[in-house]
């Protein structure tokens, strides 16, 4: 059973992923099918591309930091079969699997002292466990905002009041 610091980080991880109003999954839930694979004007990536990137690194960080460390960028599940990213719903399922894989491995940590243990990163270096967990929280928050902005541009529904 993990310690209180790990429990708190897992709570923040779950909130960034799907349990808060501003989470990655809440932002994805408002993406229409016609906006999924479209690059916003002036942009470089579609929401589909962003989600593929997020999913890749959920699996890569989990595998390299907490599991066998043998997953390659170009192989499933890091790079899923095309049908796994064909729709918002399919991609959300893929993200859920990656999130459950990552958080499940973190839940197996013995206690809070493991937060300072060095673990393999997907690029081959070693980083403290805490770094991996915090990076993955930040990653979901960052890309939730990116999805939100792309969706707002594509669907013309930003919804924020801007005082004049």
ABEGO torsion letter per residue (X at the ends): XBBAAAAAAAAAAAAAAAABAABAAAAAAABBAAAAABBBBGBABBAAAAAAAAAAAAAAAAAAAABAGABBAABOAABBBAAAAABAAAAAAAAAAAAAAAAAAAAABABAAAAABBBBBAAGBBBBAAAAAAAAAAAAAAAAAAAAAAAAAAAGBAGBBBBX
